[in-house]
């Protein structure tokens, strides 16, 4: 738009206008009619300039029209892409939930004494030694304090510490105040597992009080020993390191939690099971 009129067109237009004015003045003063070919010759540049101006105007109109059409098409494609992305996310979420429900069904079929209530995590809280999350189910579906929370794959997530009518607070396995009796599945050696924050190992679990003679290997699976609080053989994590504690008479093991607590969306509360 800035260079719509070129310098050449400006000159032609100005010259043509000046000549037209001169011809008009001369004709008016002398009363003489100029020959037709003279008039046509004088007006020719003006007509050429007007024609070129009209041609550029058409080009500008066509450009603006095409630009608006392309802009509208671009916006339509963006809306279509956003809709496809939303549908893909919804499909992925449904697929993930179906997988969790199938796994939970397998878990119940394997452990027929389990009674489970599914719940979705609605908030999380983590500060120093504490690590908790809140779910959207409570006493209205039979949840009580002291019940454990697991994933659909039989991984221990935590213990219900507070409950309301339609919510429950779960203290996760990463919480340093939670101690869980556990066993190394391969060797049978037992110890106590708690969140590793107190040991400067945030995000890991620490298994304490293992006998000094215990053989501990990386990737050894650690499971719950079983009690009136935790069913037997819930997976706590896998060994990533081990050593002697400060006393030198007992060993400890560091575990990578089996459940990725920070990325969980859904858990299952074990409301009843056979502790015998």
C-alpha positions as CSV (number, residue, x, y, z in Angstrom):
1,X,0.0,0.0,0.0
2,X,2.9,2.4,0.8
3,X,4.2,2.2,-2.8
4,X,0.9,1.7,-4.6
5,X,1.4,4.8,-6.8
6,X,4.9,4.6,-8.4
7,X,6.9,7.8,-9.2
8,X,6.3,7.3,-12.9
9,X,2.5,7.2,-12.5
10,X,2.6,10.3,-10.3
11,X,4.6,12.2,-13.0
12,X,2.3,11.1,-15.8
13,X,-0.8,12.1,-13.8
14,X,0.5,15.5,-12.8
15,X,1.7,16.2,-16.4
16,X,-1.6,15.1,-17.9
17,X,-3.5,17.3,-15.4
18,X,-1.3,20.3,-16.2
19,X,-1.7,19.9,-20.0
20,X,-5.5,19.4,-19.6
21,X,-5.6,22.7,-17.6
22,X,-3.5,24.5,-20.2
23,X,-5.7,23.3,-23.1
24,X,-8.8,24.3,-21.3
25,X,-7.4,27.8,-20.7
26,X,-6.2,28.3,-24.3
27,X,-9.5,27.1,-25.7
28,X,-11.4,29.4,-23.4
29,X,-9.3,32.5,-24.2
30,X,-9.0,32.1,-28.0
31,X,-12.3,30.3,-28.7
32,X,-10.4,28.0,-31.0
33,X,-11.1,24.3,-31.2
34,X,-7.9,22.3,-31.2
35,X,-7.6,19.5,-33.7
36,X,-9.0,16.2,-32.5
37,X,-5.6,14.4,-32.9
38,X,-3.9,17.0,-30.7
39,X,-6.4,16.5,-28.0
40,X,-6.2,12.8,-28.2
41,X,-2.4,13.0,-28.1
42,X,-2.5,15.2,-25.0
43,X,-5.0,13.0,-23.3
44,X,-3.3,9.7,-24.2
45,X,-0.8,9.8,-21.3
46,X,-3.6,10.6,-18.9
47,X,-5.7,7.7,-20.2
48,X,-2.7,5.4,-19.9
49,X,-2.1,6.5,-16.3
50,X,-5.8,6.0,-15.5
51,X,-5.8,2.6,-17.1
52,X,-2.6,1.6,-15.2
53,X,-4.2,3.0,-12.0
54,X,-7.3,0.9,-12.5
55,X,-5.2,-2.2,-13.2
56,X,-3.3,-1.8,-10.0
57,X,-6.5,-1.2,-8.1
58,X,-7.9,-4.5,-9.5
59,X,-4.6,-6.2,-8.4
60,X,-4.9,-4.7,-5.0
61,X,-8.6,-5.8,-4.7
62,X,-7.7,-9.3,-5.8
63,X,-4.8,-9.5,-3.3
64,X,-7.0,-8.3,-0.4
65,X,-9.8,-10.8,-1.4
66,X,-7.3,-13.7,-1.6
67,X,-5.7,-12.7,1.7
68,X,-9.0,-12.6,3.5
69,X,-10.0,-16.0,2.0
70,X,-6.6,-17.5,3.0
71,X,-7.0,-16.0,6.5
72,X,-10.5,-17.5,6.9
73,X,-9.2,-20.8,5.7
74,X,-6.3,-20.6,8.1
75,X,-8.6,-20.0,11.0
76,X,-10.9,-22.9,10.0
77,X,-7.9,-25.2,9.8
78,X,-6.7,-24.1,13.3
79,X,-10.2,-24.8,14.7
80,X,-10.2,-28.2,13.0
81,X,-6.8,-29.0,14.4
82,X,-7.8,-27.9,17.9
83,X,-10.9,-30.1,17.7
84,X,-8.8,-33.1,16.5
85,X,-6.3,-32.6,19.4
86,X,-9.2,-32.4,21.9
87,X,-10.6,-35.7,20.5
88,X,-7.2,-37.3,20.7
89,X,-6.7,-36.3,24.3
90,X,-10.2,-37.5,25.2
91,X,-9.5,-40.8,23.4
92,X,-6.2,-41.2,25.2
93,X,-7.8,-40.5,28.6
94,X,-10.5,-43.0,28.0
95,X,-8.0,-45.6,26.8
96,X,-5.9,-45.0,30.0
97,X,-8.9,-45.4,32.2
98,X,-10.0,-48.6,30.5
99,X,-6.6,-50.0,31.0
100,X,-6.6,-49.1,34.7
101,X,-10.1,-50.7,35.1
102,X,-9.0,-53.9,33.3
103,X,-6.0,-54.1,35.6
104,X,-8.1,-53.5,38.6
105,X,-10.5,-56.2,37.5
106,X,-7.5,-58.6,37.1
107,X,-6.3,-57.5,40.6
108,X,-9.7,-58.4,42.1
109,X,-9.9,-61.6,40.2
110,X,-6.4,-62.5,41.6
111,X,-7.3,-61.4,45.1
112,X,-10.9,-62.3,45.5
113,X,-11.0,-61.1,49.1
114,X,-10.3,-57.5,48.0
115,X,-13.1,-54.9,48.1
116,X,-12.0,-51.8,46.2
117,X,-13.4,-48.2,45.8
118,X,-12.0,-46.2,42.9
119,X,-11.2,-42.6,43.6
120,X,-9.6,-39.7,41.6
121,X,-6.9,-37.4,43.0
122,X,-8.2,-33.8,43.2
123,X,-5.2,-32.2,45.0
124,X,-1.7,-32.9,46.3
125,X,0.4,-31.5,49.1
126,X,4.1,-31.9,49.7
127,X,6.2,-30.0,52.3
128,X,9.4,-31.3,53.8
129,X,8.7,-34.6,55.5
130,X,5.0,-34.7,54.5
131,X,3.6,-35.9,51.2
132,X,-0.2,-36.3,50.9
133,X,-3.0,-36.1,48.3
134,X,-6.7,-35.8,48.5
135,X,-9.2,-38.0,46.6
136,X,-12.9,-37.3,45.8
137,X,-14.4,-40.2,47.8
138,X,-15.1,-40.5,51.5
139,X,-17.3,-42.0,54.2
140,X,-20.2,-41.9,51.8
141,X,-18.7,-45.0,50.0
142,X,-17.3,-46.7,53.0
143,X,-13.8,-45.2,53.2
144,X,-12.2,-45.0,56.7
145,X,-9.0,-43.8,58.1
146,X,-6.3,-46.5,58.2
147,X,-7.3,-48.0,54.8
148,X,-4.6,-48.3,52.2
149,X,-4.6,-46.9,48.7
150,X,-3.1,-48.9,45.8
151,X,-2.9,-48.6,42.0
152,X,-4.7,-50.9,39.6
153,X,-1.5,-52.9,39.3
154,X,-1.2,-53.8,43.0
155,X,1.4,-51.1,43.8
156,X,1.1,-49.5,47.3
157,X,0.4,-45.7,47.1
158,X,-0.3,-44.8,50.8
159,X,-2.6,-44.8,53.8
160,X,-5.8,-42.9,54.4
161,X,-5.1,-40.5,57.3
162,X,-8.1,-38.3,57.2
163,X,-11.6,-38.7,55.8
164,X,-14.8,-36.7,55.3
165,X,-18.1,-37.4,53.7
166,X,-17.0,-36.9,50.2
167,X,-13.2,-36.7,50.4
168,X,-10.2,-38.5,51.9
169,X,-6.6,-37.5,52.5
170,X,-4.0,-40.1,51.8
171,X,-0.5,-40.1,53.3
172,X,1.7,-41.4,50.4
173,X,4.5,-43.8,50.7
174,X,6.9,-40.9,50.2
175,X,5.8,-39.4,53.5
176,X,8.7,-39.9,56.0
177,X,6.3,-40.4,58.9
178,X,4.8,-43.5,57.3
179,X,6.6,-46.8,58.2
180,X,5.6,-50.0,56.4
181,X,6.7,-53.5,57.1
182,X,8.2,-55.0,53.9
183,X,10.1,-57.9,52.5
184,X,12.7,-58.3,49.7
185,X,10.8,-60.8,47.6
186,X,13.8,-62.7,46.3
187,X,15.6,-63.3,49.6
188,X,12.8,-63.0,52.2
189,X,14.7,-60.5,54.3
190,X,12.4,-58.0,56.1
191,X,12.7,-54.4,57.2
192,X,10.8,-51.2,57.5
193,X,10.2,-48.9,54.6
194,X,9.6,-45.1,54.8
195,X,10.0,-42.0,52.6
196,X,13.6,-41.1,52.0
197,X,13.2,-37.3,52.6
198,X,14.6,-37.5,56.1
199,X,17.7,-39.0,54.7
200,X,18.1,-36.4,52.0
201,X,16.7,-38.8,49.3
202,X,13.5,-37.1,48.2
203,X,11.5,-39.2,45.7
204,X,13.0,-42.5,47.0
205,X,12.1,-44.9,49.7
206,X,14.5,-46.3,52.3
207,X,14.3,-49.8,53.7
208,X,15.9,-50.0,57.1
209,X,16.9,-52.7,59.6
210,X,18.0,-55.3,57.1
211,X,20.4,-57.9,58.6
212,X,24.1,-57.3,57.9
213,X,24.3,-60.7,56.2
214,X,21.5,-59.9,53.7
215,X,22.3,-60.2,50.0
216,X,20.7,-57.2,48.3
217,X,20.7,-56.8,44.5
218,X,19.7,-53.9,42.3
219,X,16.2,-54.3,40.9
220,X,15.2,-56.7,43.7
221,X,11.4,-56.3,44.3
222,X,10.2,-55.2,47.7
223,X,6.7,-56.0,48.8
224,X,4.5,-55.6,51.8
225,X,4.9,-58.2,54.5
226,X,1.2,-58.2,55.2
227,X,-0.7,-56.9,58.3
228,X,-4.1,-55.8,59.4
229,X,-3.4,-52.5,57.6
230,X,-1.7,-53.6,54.4
231,X,-2.5,-56.7,52.4
232,X,0.4,-59.0,51.7
233,X,2.6,-58.7,48.5
234,X,1.6,-55.1,47.5
235,X,4.6,-53.8,45.5
236,X,6.5,-51.0,47.2
237,X,9.4,-50.6,44.8
238,X,12.7,-51.9,43.5
239,X,16.2,-51.7,44.9
240,X,18.5,-49.1,43.3
241,X,21.2,-49.0,46.0
242,X,22.2,-50.5,49.3
243,X,24.8,-50.2,52.1
244,X,25.4,-50.3,55.9
245,X,23.7,-47.9,58.2
246,X,25.5,-45.6,60.6
247,X,25.8,-48.3,63.2
248,X,27.6,-50.7,60.9
249,X,25.6,-53.7,62.2
250,X,22.6,-53.4,59.8
251,X,22.0,-52.8,56.2
252,X,19.6,-50.5,54.3
253,X,18.3,-50.4,50.8
254,X,17.2,-47.5,48.6
255,X,14.1,-48.1,46.6
256,X,12.6,-46.5,43.5
257,X,8.8,-46.4,44.3
258,X,6.7,-48.8,42.1
259,X,4.0,-46.2,41.9
260,X,4.8,-42.8,40.4
261,X,2.9,-40.9,43.1
262,X,3.4,-37.5,41.5
263,X,1.8,-38.4,38.2
264,X,-1.2,-40.5,39.5
265,X,-4.7,-39.6,38.6
266,X,-6.7,-42.5,40.0
267,X,-6.2,-44.8,43.0
268,X,-8.2,-47.7,44.6
269,X,-8.9,-47.7,48.3
270,X,-8.9,-51.2,49.8
271,X,-12.0,-51.1,52.0
272,X,-11.8,-54.8,53.0
273,X,-9.6,-57.8,52.5
274,X,-8.8,-61.1,54.3
275,X,-5.8,-60.4,56.6
276,X,-5.5,-64.0,57.6
